Amino acid sequence: MSDDRIRLRRMALQDAPMVSALSGELGYPTDTARMIARLAAILEREDHAAFVATRGDVIVGWGHAFVCQFVESDAFVEVGGLVVSETARGQGVGSKLIEAIVGWARAQGVAEVRVRSNIKRDDAHAFYRGRGFADTKTQRVFARAVRRSDEGKSDGIA
């Protein structure tokens, strides 16, 4: 008889291949070597937490969160990513991962968990609303590449 129960545990470096594959399902493909480098940086930090949901030996979902501290607001935890395999959606995996993140946030002493979701992901929006999250604002994200050719240029700060 197989064990179909979903179990949660902290993410580990050896999870990189399956975490990478699940990231690809969400539209963020990456190779295992690059994922190992990312996880090595994240997993050693106390202000980050990453969990995997497993069914047997297979990772069917993962969640990552981190503490944010800004000048203008109290600290909060932000969900950096949450992915559930297409084959495991609708089975409570995402809810368990969110509850693990909320529990970790509580242990960090913060009063709020936030999550950003692409405006196109209607299913994700419904999922988060169903777990007590409320829409608070819509915004644009701007990015600027930092090129090596920028090295050595003064930022004007003494």
C-alpha positions as CSV (number, residue, x, y, z in Angstrom):
1,M,0.0,0.0,0.0
2,S,1.4,3.4,-1.0
3,D,1.5,6.4,1.3
4,D,-0.5,9.1,-0.4
5,R,-0.3,11.5,2.6
6,I,1.1,14.9,2.0
7,R,4.0,15.7,4.3
8,L,5.8,19.0,4.8
9,R,9.5,19.5,5.7
10,R,12.1,22.2,5.3
11,M,13.7,22.4,1.8
12,A,17.2,21.0,1.4
13,L,19.9,21.3,-1.3
14,Q,19.2,17.8,-2.6
15,D,15.7,19.0,-3.5
16,A,17.1,21.3,-6.2
17,P,16.2,19.0,-9.2
18,M,12.5,18.6,-8.2
19,V,12.2,22.3,-7.1
20,S,13.7,23.3,-10.4
21,A,11.2,21.2,-12.3
22,L,8.3,22.6,-10.4
23,S,9.5,26.2,-11.0
24,G,9.4,25.4,-14.7
25,E,5.8,24.4,-14.4
26,L,5.0,27.9,-13.1
27,G,6.9,29.5,-16.0
28,Y,10.3,30.0,-14.3
29,P,12.5,27.4,-15.9
30,T,16.0,27.0,-14.6
31,D,18.7,24.2,-14.5
32,T,19.6,22.3,-11.4
33,A,23.1,23.9,-11.0
34,R,21.6,27.4,-10.9
35,M,18.9,26.2,-8.5
36,I,21.5,24.7,-6.2
37,A,23.3,28.1,-6.1
38,R,20.1,29.9,-5.3
39,L,19.1,27.4,-2.6
40,A,22.6,27.5,-1.0
41,A,22.2,31.2,-0.6
42,I,18.6,31.1,0.7
43,L,18.7,28.0,3.0
44,E,21.5,29.4,5.2
45,R,19.6,32.6,6.0
46,E,17.5,32.8,9.2
47,D,15.3,35.5,7.7
48,H,14.2,33.0,4.9
49,A,12.2,29.8,5.1
50,A,11.6,27.3,2.4
51,F,9.3,24.2,2.6
52,V,8.6,21.3,0.4
53,A,5.4,19.2,0.3
54,T,6.0,15.5,-0.5
55,R,3.9,12.5,-1.4
56,G,6.2,9.6,-0.8
57,D,9.6,10.5,-2.2
58,V,8.2,13.0,-4.7
59,I,8.1,16.7,-4.1
60,V,4.6,18.0,-5.2
61,G,5.0,21.6,-4.1
62,W,7.2,24.1,-2.5
63,G,6.9,27.5,-0.7
64,H,9.5,30.1,0.1
65,A,9.1,33.2,2.3
66,F,11.3,35.9,3.8
67,V,11.1,38.7,6.3
68,C,10.9,42.2,4.8
69,Q,11.9,45.2,6.8
70,F,11.4,48.6,5.2
71,V,12.0,52.1,6.6
72,E,8.3,53.1,6.0
73,S,6.5,50.1,7.5
74,D,6.7,47.4,10.2
75,A,8.3,44.1,9.3
76,F,6.2,41.5,7.4
77,V,6.8,38.2,5.7
78,E,6.4,38.0,2.0
79,V,5.8,34.8,0.1
80,G,8.6,34.7,-2.5
81,G,7.2,31.7,-4.3
82,L,4.7,28.9,-4.0
83,V,4.3,26.2,-6.6
84,V,2.1,23.1,-6.6
85,S,2.5,20.4,-9.2
86,E,-0.3,20.3,-11.8
87,T,-0.9,16.7,-10.7
88,A,-1.4,17.7,-7.0
89,R,-3.5,20.9,-7.3
90,G,-6.8,21.0,-5.5
91,Q,-5.6,18.4,-2.9
92,G,-4.7,20.8,-0.1
93,V,-1.0,21.0,-0.8
94,G,-0.9,24.8,-1.3
95,S,-3.0,25.3,1.8
96,K,-0.5,23.3,3.9
97,L,2.4,25.2,2.5
98,I,0.7,28.6,3.3
99,E,-0.1,27.4,6.8
100,A,3.6,26.5,7.3
101,I,4.6,29.9,6.1
102,V,2.1,31.6,8.3
103,G,3.4,29.6,11.3
104,W,6.9,30.5,10.5
105,A,5.9,34.2,10.2
106,R,4.2,34.0,13.6
107,A,7.5,32.6,15.0
108,Q,9.3,35.6,13.5
109,G,7.1,38.0,15.4
110,V,5.5,39.6,12.4
111,A,1.9,40.5,12.1
112,E,1.3,40.1,8.4
113,V,2.1,37.8,5.5
114,R,1.9,39.3,2.0
115,V,2.1,37.7,-1.4
116,R,2.4,39.1,-4.9
117,S,0.7,37.4,-7.8
118,N,0.9,38.2,-11.5
119,I,-2.3,39.9,-12.6
120,K,-2.9,37.1,-15.2
121,R,-3.1,34.4,-12.6
122,D,-6.8,34.4,-11.7
123,D,-6.6,30.9,-10.2
124,A,-3.8,31.9,-7.9
125,H,-5.8,35.0,-6.8
126,A,-8.8,32.9,-5.9
127,F,-6.5,30.5,-4.0
128,Y,-5.0,33.3,-1.9
129,R,-8.4,34.9,-1.2
130,G,-9.7,31.5,-0.1
131,R,-6.9,31.4,2.5
132,G,-7.6,34.8,4.0
133,F,-5.5,37.1,1.9
134,A,-7.1,40.3,0.7
135,D,-6.2,42.5,-2.3
136,T,-4.4,45.6,-1.0
137,K,-3.1,47.3,-4.1
138,T,-2.1,46.9,-7.8
139,Q,1.3,48.0,-8.9
140,R,3.8,47.8,-11.6
141,V,7.2,46.2,-11.2
142,F,10.2,48.0,-12.8
143,A,13.6,46.3,-13.2
144,R,16.9,47.6,-14.3
145,A,19.8,45.4,-15.2
146,V,23.1,46.0,-13.4
147,R,25.9,45.6,-15.9
148,R,29.5,44.9,-15.1
149,S,30.4,48.0,-17.1
150,D,28.7,50.0,-14.3
151,E,31.4,48.9,-11.9
152,G,33.5,51.7,-10.6
153,K,31.1,54.4,-11.5
154,S,30.5,56.8,-8.6
155,D,27.0,56.8,-7.0
156,G,27.7,60.3,-5.7
157,I,27.5,59.2,-2.0
158,A,30.5,60.3,0.1
